[in-house]
């Protein structure tokens, strides 16, 4: 037995090494095909538990703030940007048209998936979007959705299994409250409204829009959420025009940073998947094209 003991020990060591190798291999197999780790992957996933019950509260808190891997102007954003052409429209040299990706279901689905991935584990109670442009409608099948926050918000809310909250212009919904009037890149607007019973005190609300420029509409939406005691987790847009974040005064451009500071909402994060830096697809205009866009 004395001569066999080293062999037994060697066998045990070999088994432990094999077990360790298999464990590492299983961890590697959990990586996505592109090799990137999603830092929120273990937040709330079935079968995962924190090291101990005492750590559960802090773990949940971390999961509410960790951001996933998708970055502005990343690989996915560059692919989607190919379907966002710009037109001379409403006197604006570069008017970005989301109709380009709406006619591509796979691209539209990719956008929804990216937003769902970003907000799935951080703990939101509802998704809000706007309807403010009654003259500017988009036809989808047989249904009319006024304004583009109503196009993007509902599929994201459904995928997250969260309520979708409508924010509309005044006089469109009963039992509503109104924010103050605000300025946009198109001019001054009356306040947005939301129904009083849709946001409760302490609710974590995600605000969705297609594009953020001066931030006027977003600021009005944030104001509404705060009026009802809610908290805006983030304002999320497909396109963010960075030129309006904090432009030099000599440009004469409005500053989103100064607007948010004046309203004391500069703590609210704004995230855009795509910036103007990679939006370089010029629309092919037909002969005789006329900029017939109405101010809205």
DOLUMVO-768803 format. One line per 4 residues: number of its first residue (from 1); for each residue z, y, x of C-alpha. Coordinates in nm, 2 decimals. Example, Ala and Ser with C-alpha at 12.3 -4.5 7.8 and 13.67 -1.06 7.14 Angstrom:
2
1	0.78/-0.45/1.23 | 0.71/-0.11/1.37
***
This chain:
296
1	0.00/0.00/0.00 | 0.07/0.23/0.29 | -0.28/0.19/0.42 | -0.44/0.25/0.07
5	-0.25/0.58/0.01 | -0.49/0.81/0.20 | -0.78/0.66/0.01 | -0.61/0.73/-0.32
9	-0.54/1.08/-0.22 | -0.90/1.13/-0.11 | -1.02/1.00/-0.45 | -0.79/1.24/-0.63
13	-0.91/1.54/-0.42 | -1.27/1.44/-0.50 | -1.20/1.43/-0.87 | -1.03/1.77/-0.86
17	-1.33/1.92/-0.67 | -1.57/1.77/-0.93 | -1.36/1.92/-1.21 | -1.36/2.26/-1.05
21	-1.74/2.25/-1.00 | -1.80/2.15/-1.36 | -1.58/2.44/-1.48 | -1.77/2.69/-1.27
25	-2.10/2.55/-1.39 | -1.99/2.59/-1.76 | -1.90/2.95/-1.70 | -2.24/3.02/-1.54
29	-2.41/2.85/-1.84 | -2.25/3.11/-2.06 | -2.45/3.39/-1.90 | -2.75/3.53/-2.08
33	-3.09/3.45/-1.94 | -3.12/3.78/-1.77 | -2.79/3.72/-1.58 | -2.61/4.02/-1.72
37	-2.26/3.98/-1.85 | -2.16/4.13/-2.18 | -1.81/4.27/-2.12 | -1.73/4.24/-2.49
41	-1.84/3.88/-2.51 | -1.48/3.74/-2.54 | -1.35/4.00/-2.78 | -1.27/3.83/-3.11
45	-1.50/3.53/-3.04 | -1.39/3.20/-3.20 | -1.22/2.97/-2.96 | -1.11/3.25/-2.72
49	-0.75/3.36/-2.71 | -0.56/3.60/-2.48 | -0.33/3.45/-2.21 | -0.03/3.49/-2.44
53	0.08/3.62/-2.77 | 0.25/3.91/-2.61 | -0.09/4.02/-2.47 | -0.27/4.00/-2.81
57	-0.22/4.36/-2.91 | -0.33/4.50/-2.57 | -0.63/4.26/-2.58 | -0.74/4.39/-2.92
61	-0.70/4.75/-2.80 | -0.93/4.68/-2.51 | -1.19/4.52/-2.73 | -1.20/4.84/-2.94
65	-1.30/5.05/-2.64 | -1.51/4.84/-2.42 | -1.88/4.92/-2.42 | -2.16/4.66/-2.39
69	-2.43/4.65/-2.13 | -2.72/4.84/-2.30 | -2.77/5.17/-2.12 | -2.97/5.48/-2.20
73	-3.33/5.45/-2.07 | -3.26/5.09/-1.96 | -3.52/4.81/-1.97 | -3.49/4.76/-2.34
77	-3.52/5.13/-2.41 | -3.83/5.16/-2.20 | -4.00/4.89/-2.40 | -3.91/5.05/-2.73
81	-4.02/5.40/-2.60 | -4.38/5.27/-2.60 | -4.36/5.28/-2.98 | -4.23/5.64/-3.01
85	-4.54/5.86/-2.98 | -4.51/6.24/-3.00 | -4.72/6.48/-3.20 | -4.76/6.85/-3.22
89	-4.58/6.90/-3.55 | -4.38/7.18/-3.73 | -4.47/7.40/-3.44 | -4.29/7.16/-3.20
93	-4.51/7.04/-2.91 | -4.33/6.71/-2.89 | -4.22/6.58/-3.23 | -4.12/6.21/-3.19
97	-4.23/5.98/-3.46 | -4.02/5.68/-3.55 | -4.29/5.55/-3.77 | -4.43/5.40/-3.45
101	-4.16/5.13/-3.43 | -4.11/5.10/-3.80 | -4.45/4.93/-3.83 | -4.35/4.68/-3.56
105	-4.08/4.45/-3.71 | -3.99/4.29/-3.38 | -3.93/4.63/-3.22 | -3.73/4.75/-3.52
109	-3.53/4.43/-3.51 | -3.46/4.48/-3.14 | -3.32/4.83/-3.21 | -3.09/4.69/-3.48
113	-2.98/4.41/-3.25 | -2.90/4.65/-2.97 | -2.68/4.87/-3.20 | -2.51/4.57/-3.35
117	-2.43/4.44/-3.00 | -2.29/4.77/-2.90 | -2.05/4.81/-3.20 | -1.98/4.45/-3.31
121	-1.65/4.41/-3.13 | -1.50/4.76/-3.10 | -1.36/4.78/-3.44 | -1.54/4.99/-3.70
125	-1.47/5.01/-4.07 | -1.80/5.16/-4.19 | -2.14/5.30/-4.10 | -2.25/5.65/-4.22
129	-2.61/5.80/-4.23 | -2.76/6.11/-4.37 | -3.01/6.21/-4.64 | -3.08/6.58/-4.61
133	-3.46/6.62/-4.62 | -3.58/6.57/-4.97 | -3.93/6.67/-4.89 | -3.97/6.44/-4.60
137	-3.98/6.08/-4.73 | -4.09/5.75/-4.58 | -4.22/5.47/-4.79 | -4.09/5.12/-4.72
141	-4.24/4.85/-4.95 | -4.17/5.00/-5.29 | -3.85/5.19/-5.20 | -3.82/5.55/-5.09
145	-3.57/5.63/-4.82 | -3.52/6.01/-4.78 | -3.44/6.09/-4.41 | -3.43/5.86/-4.13
149	-3.05/5.80/-4.11 | -3.10/5.60/-4.43 | -3.36/5.38/-4.26 | -3.15/5.28/-3.96
153	-2.80/5.28/-4.11 | -2.82/5.01/-4.38 | -2.97/4.72/-4.17 | -2.71/4.79/-3.89
157	-2.43/4.80/-4.15 | -2.55/4.48/-4.31 | -2.57/4.30/-3.97 | -2.22/4.42/-3.89
161	-2.10/4.33/-4.24 | -1.96/4.68/-4.29 | -2.00/4.93/-4.58 | -2.28/5.19/-4.55
165	-2.18/5.54/-4.65 | -2.43/5.80/-4.77 | -2.41/6.16/-4.66 | -2.64/6.37/-4.86
169	-2.72/6.73/-4.94 | -2.52/6.91/-5.20 | -2.56/6.83/-5.57 | -2.68/6.47/-5.52
173	-2.36/6.27/-5.56 | -2.06/6.28/-5.80 | -1.70/6.31/-5.68 | -1.80/6.45/-5.34
177	-1.67/6.70/-5.09 | -1.89/6.93/-4.87 | -1.88/7.03/-4.51 | -1.96/7.38/-4.40
181	-2.32/7.50/-4.34 | -2.46/7.43/-4.00 | -2.76/7.51/-3.77 | -3.03/7.27/-3.66
185	-3.34/7.31/-3.44 | -3.52/7.38/-3.77 | -3.29/7.65/-3.90 | -2.97/7.69/-4.10
189	-2.86/7.41/-4.35 | -2.61/7.39/-4.63 | -2.33/7.14/-4.57 | -2.35/6.77/-4.61
193	-2.15/6.59/-4.88 | -1.98/6.25/-4.90 | -1.80/6.08/-5.19 | -1.43/6.12/-5.17
197	-1.34/5.75/-5.21 | -1.57/5.62/-4.94 | -1.36/5.71/-4.63 | -0.99/5.65/-4.62
201	-0.73/5.78/-4.38 | -0.75/5.61/-4.04 | -1.10/5.45/-4.11 | -1.31/5.42/-3.79
205	-1.66/5.54/-3.88 | -1.98/5.50/-3.69 | -2.24/5.77/-3.76 | -2.61/5.67/-3.72
209	-2.92/5.89/-3.70 | -3.26/5.85/-3.55 | -3.25/6.15/-3.31 | -3.00/6.40/-3.19
213	-3.11/6.74/-3.05 | -2.88/7.04/-3.11 | -2.62/6.82/-3.28 | -2.59/7.04/-3.59
217	-2.63/6.75/-3.84 | -2.40/6.52/-3.65 | -2.13/6.79/-3.63 | -2.15/6.83/-4.01
221	-2.11/6.45/-4.05 | -1.82/6.44/-3.81 | -1.66/6.73/-4.01 | -1.68/6.53/-4.33
225	-1.52/6.22/-4.18 | -1.23/6.42/-4.04 | -1.19/6.60/-4.37 | -1.11/6.27/-4.53
229	-0.88/6.16/-4.25 | -1.12/5.92/-4.08 | -1.20/5.89/-3.71 | -1.56/5.89/-3.57
233	-1.59/5.61/-3.32 | -1.93/5.74/-3.20 | -2.24/5.92/-3.31 | -2.53/5.68/-3.23
237	-2.90/5.77/-3.22 | -3.22/5.60/-3.11 | -3.33/5.92/-2.93 | -3.11/6.18/-2.75
241	-3.28/6.50/-2.63 | -3.07/6.57/-2.33 | -3.22/6.92/-2.29 | -2.98/7.03/-2.56
245	-2.66/6.89/-2.42 | -2.57/7.20/-2.21 | -2.88/7.40/-2.12 | -2.87/7.71/-1.90
249	-2.82/8.03/-2.09 | -3.15/8.17/-1.97 | -3.34/7.91/-2.15 | -3.23/8.04/-2.49
253	-3.18/7.68/-2.61 | -2.88/7.60/-2.83 | -2.60/7.40/-2.66 | -2.47/7.09/-2.83
257	-2.17/7.10/-2.59 | -2.07/7.45/-2.69 | -2.12/7.37/-3.06 | -1.89/7.07/-3.04
261	-1.63/7.26/-2.84 | -1.63/7.54/-3.10 | -1.57/7.29/-3.37 | -1.31/7.11/-3.17
265	-1.50/6.78/-3.19 | -1.60/6.76/-2.82 | -1.39/6.44/-2.79 | -1.64/6.26/-3.02
269	-1.89/6.06/-2.80 | -2.26/6.08/-2.87 | -2.49/5.79/-2.75 | -2.86/5.77/-2.75
273	-3.06/5.46/-2.65 | -3.36/5.66/-2.53 | -3.40/6.01/-2.38 | -3.70/6.23/-2.35
277	-3.72/6.13/-1.98 | -3.91/5.82/-2.08 | -4.08/5.94/-2.40 | -4.43/6.00/-2.25
281	-4.66/5.84/-2.51 | -4.89/6.11/-2.65 | -5.02/6.02/-2.99 | -5.40/5.99/-3.03
285	-5.49/6.27/-3.27 | -5.80/6.24/-3.50 | -6.07/6.50/-3.48 | -5.97/6.81/-3.67
289	-5.60/6.74/-3.66 | -5.39/7.02/-3.81 | -5.02/7.07/-3.78 | -4.94/7.08/-4.15
293	-4.57/7.00/-4.12 | -4.33/7.19/-4.35 | -4.00/7.33/-4.23 | -3.75/7.10/-4.39
***
